[in-house]
Amino acid sequence: MVIDAKGMNYAELDRLVKTCPDRDVEIDNVLGQRYIAAGASGKHIVINGVPGNALGAYLNDCTIEVNGNGQDALGDTMNAGTVIIHGNCGDTTGYGMRDGKIFIRGYAGYRVGIHMKEYGSHVPKIVVGGTAGAYLGEYQAGGIIVVLGIGSEDRQCVGDFVATGMHGGKIYVRSRFVPDDLPPQVEAHPVTDKSELEPLVREFCSYFPYDADVLLSHEFFVLRPGTSKIYKTMYCNRTM
């Protein structure tokens, strides 16, 4: 099914997508309509244009491919599925993600992966091809974020205040420039074993025209919490 979204209200567009009996849906002339495919299941959606905020929020096992840029809150609280962005992405991408994968060819804005979490086999993943803005992985409790920094090899490719409040998960960064303002509970280590990283880089390169072997040959470092009790100074001991 092909939907022409020109001039269409966001609620009507989302209704058409969800009630369409076809698995494959293509949407043309998208311009700022928000909440597309929010909570949707079982579809492959191709979007031509620029969707509005909260694309794929609460997504359940759908594939969404955007031939354009994404806006803020993309993949908010995703439960499953894959989102592929052929352009850049706005702030709070993957906010509170619980599972699924987001692949962004270009750069991403502030607070990517904030409050990401994982449970058992449910491990959310975000791969950013370019740079990521400030507060990357803020309060991250689980999941994996990868920043490839393509085109920024000569400088730091993550913004200020990376991993602020991070207490779980990992952030992989393809760079030799480790941020000098890391919070005290976060450690940075060179990546010597790329077995966890490699499948994500190769999947990224299956969507976008990059060479996985070339990307993987570069230096990476990984950020992760150095302790499981980073808030222990806030704990209150009470004697009953």
Residue, then its C-alpha position, 0 to 999 in steps of 0.5 A: m500500500v502507498i499512502d500520499a501524506k501531503g497535507m494529511n493530519y498526523a492522527e489520520l496518517d497514523r490510523l491509515v498505517k495501523t489499519c492497513p491490511d498490508r504488511d508493506v506500507e510506503i508513505d510519500n510526502v511526509l512533512g512533520q507528521r508525528y507519532i507515525a507507527a507509535g505502538a505499531s506491530g508487524k509492518h515494514i514501513v518506508i517513509n519518504g520525507v521528514p516525519g515529526n516527533a516520536l516516530g516509532a514510539y512504543l514500537n513493537d516488532c516493525t521495521i521503519e526505514v526513513n529516506g530523510n531525517g528523523q526528528d526528536a524522540l524517535g523510538d521513544t520507549m521502543n519495545a522491539g523492531t528496527v528503525i533505519i534513518h538515511g539522514n540525521c536525527g534529532d534529540t532524545t533518540g531512543y529515550g527509554m528504549r527497552d529493546g530493538k535497534i536504531f541505525i542512523r547514517g548521519y549525526a544525532g542530537y542531544r541526549v541520545g539513549i537517555h534512560m535506555k535499559e535492558y532485561g535478560s535478552h532484551v538489549p536495545k541498540i543504537v548505532v550513530g554513523g556520524t557524531a552525537g551531541a551532549y549528554l549521550g547515554e545520560y542515566q543509561a541503565g542498559g543497552i549498547i550505543v555505538v558512535l562511529g564518528i564517520g568524517s570526524e576522525d580528527r576530533q572528538c565525535v561525542g558531545d559534552f557530559v557523555a555518560t552523565g549518571m550512567h549506571g549500566g550498558k555500554i557506549y562504544v566510540r570509534s575514536r582515539f579521543v577519550p572525553d576528558d570530562l567523564p563522570p567519576q563512576v564511568e571508565a574508558h577502556p580501549v576495545t580489544d575484543k570487537s565480537e560484540l561490536e562487529p555484528l552491529v557495525r556490519e548491520f549498519c553497513s548493510y543499510f548504508p554505503y560504508d565498508a565494515d572492515v575499514l570501520l572496524s579496523h580503527e581504534f574504539f574505546v568503550l565507556r561503562p560504569g566502574t561500579s554497580k553502586i554509583y549512588k551509594t553515597m545517597y543510601c540511607n542506613r537505618t537501624m530498626 
